[in-house]
Amino acid sequence: MLDCIPDCLTFLRFILSGNVYLHQQCIGSGNYVRNDHFRKTVNRGTWISLILFMTAGFVVNHSYAQPKPARPSATIASIRDSLSILDTVLKNNGYIYRPPVIKAARDILRISFKLDDEKRIINAYLNLGNIYMDQAPDTALGFLQAADSCMQSSGIFDRKPALLYALAESHSVAFNYETALVLLDSCVKLSLEVSDFRKVSDSYNLLGLTYLSILDGDMAKIMFDSARTIAQRHNEKHEWAISLANIAKITDDKNEKIRLQRQAIQLLKENNTSEYDIGSIYHNLGLQFDNLDSASHYFNLAIRIGEKKNFPTLLIASYNSMAYVWLEKGNYGKAEECLRDHAIPIARKINELDWISELYDSYADVLSAGGRYKEALEMQKKALRERTSADEQIASKQVRTLSKLLELKNKDLEIKNSRNEIAIQKNRLFQTRLWGLIVILMCVVAFFAVLLLLQRVRHKLKRQQLESARHLIELEESEKGRTAMELHDITGQLFLGVIREIEDHYKGDPSSSERIKLIIKDLWDRIRKISHRMSSNMLENLPFNDAIRGLCSDFEKSGKLKIICNFGEGINHVSREIELHTYRMVQEMLSNTHKHTPGGNVYLTILIKGSNLSVYFNDPGPGFDDSGHHGMGLMNIYQRTQLLKGKATLTTSREKNTAWEITIPLKQAT
């Protein structure tokens, strides 16, 4: 049932369309060989055919959707071996519209349904779509629609780039280049996402061919170069060779053309790929030589491949070119034999109207060169009749083109008729526009003046805020120093008085007296250290890193924290202002950690990186929700950093640790 569906659909297409406009391929794989012999056309019943074959794709997709009984593993292994053989057939023949290739592709689809392998079914539909693309694009659309339906139902989208590529090719065949470019752009992006670099290179090649079709040679060269770069970088030799062959097409230097085509052939041989591509390049390579023996050599190579693998279009093109070689050599019999006994029968067999007309023209040239003018005239008449039949296949394209040209011409006439009126209106509107421009310029100047004024006000306000913060911090430091001195003096006097009272009270019990004195002495030491930390004068008498170490040591003694300090070279040579603010910020961090962290390791690193002093602090505390509402301690850190023209970054959240990263420029801006 599945094998007969494309034939039935093709028959229905003939009935509905009346005239069938097929893409006539002269020579090439569809990826890179597009020359003057090609006639890419679509039928008049495009919409009817599209609906019909979308329905056909749905029917094909569900024709084997019946439950299949389980098969023994040996049978499945045999089926998979058959699939492997058929895949090799497709690969070696390059997905060309030929009976053996079509049969192999249909067999793959049938076997894939037996295995109930959705991924293989999708691949089989895509293969059939590619095979039918050149000769029956509407039939190809049915298979592509079936592939898309399978993707949607199975959720398998890894072959989506291949589907987009095939759809772009179908739009290109239908001369809908704008849609083709959009689809290929999507194909490139999706292929890059899944790292399918082969399809990326294929897409760039087809983009280049599409730009060539719309006569944009510069963009075509960019696309071909991109295809070559991608294929070469990822060692995709087949796509690399195709891109080289495409670049050769748009290269003016004949020697460079030959070099590129020879390199492409070498890559294809190394890749053990489709011989059709190799034969096509052999033919194109022969066209580059003025030396008839060299040209004949490459045409014969192409003919051998065509006869060995039964590539009709390759044989037609090669025999036609070979006829002209014999004609140039003056051997009219051999030239006539190439056309009469080889090229024309093959073209008749596959009903290539474009080629038949072209071959009759060539035949007429041979007969005319041999002095058989009457026969040449008859052959020219045959060529004209065949050309008329071929032209009927592209009538739809011609009508659309003429319609578009007529539309553009009408618009041009409308523009010319309105130019006089526009000129009059311009004179009337000139003064209005001039005054309007003056008003707009004045508004723009006023706007920027107000904006500049507001900016200056904001900067002034910010400077005032920073200056106020600086004064507040200086007052805070001064108050801390005064409080530290008073605390030191008061606690010193109290300490001496308490010691004397203890000695008088415990004269009979020296051991109790010593214990109490030790406790009080320890209390005195702690209070004294607190007073030292509060006083900024301490930093004048100690190196910066020693002051920080002392601070860390005090916090270690007053809790269960283990503080690990690391200092870089040169930190003792920073300015006193930076030392003071950094000391206070570290003090605030340790204070917060001491309050909220029961124990663990605290890491503190202070070093110089380039022209900045960097502070890194990390504690094992529970963290907190940094929602932007900061307490006095955190605001103190941020304000001090802002005064030093630095940046403070806090990283924390609930149930996680707290980390600070502070960067302070060593050269303070005024």
Secondary structure, DSSP 8 states (H G I E B T S, - for coil): -TTTHHHHHHHHHHHHHSS----B--SS-SSS---TT-B----TTHHHHHHHHHHHHHHHHHTT-S------HHHHHHHHHHHHHHHHHHHHHTT-S-HHHHHHHHHHHHHHHHHT-HHHHHHHHHHHHHHHTTT-HHHHHHHHHHHHHHHHHHT--TTHHHHHHHHHHHHHHTT-HHHHHHHHHHHHHHHHHTT-HHHHHHHHHHHHHHHHHTT-HHHHHHHHHHHHHHHHHTT-HHHHHHHHHHHHHT---HHHHHHHHHHHHHHHHHHT--HHHHHHHHHHHHTT-SSHHHHHHHHHHHHHHHHHHT-HHHHHHHHHHHHHHHHHHT-HHHHHHIIIIIIHHHHHHHT-HHHHHHHHHHHHHHHHHTT-HHHHHHHHHHHHHHHHHHHHHTHHHHHHHHHHHHHHHHHHHHHHHHHHHHHHHHHHHHHHHHHHHHHHHHHHHHHHHHHHHHHHHHHHHHHHHHHHHHHHHHHHHHHHHHHHHHHHHHHHHHHHHHHHHHHHHTTT-HHHHHHHHHHHHHHHHHHHHHHHHH-TTHHHHS-HHHHHHHHHHHHHHTSSEEEEEEE-TTGGGS-HHHHHHHHHHHHHHHHHHHHH--SEEEEEEEEEETTEEEEEEEE-S------S---HHHHHHHHHHHHTT-EEEEE--TTS-EEEEEEEESS---
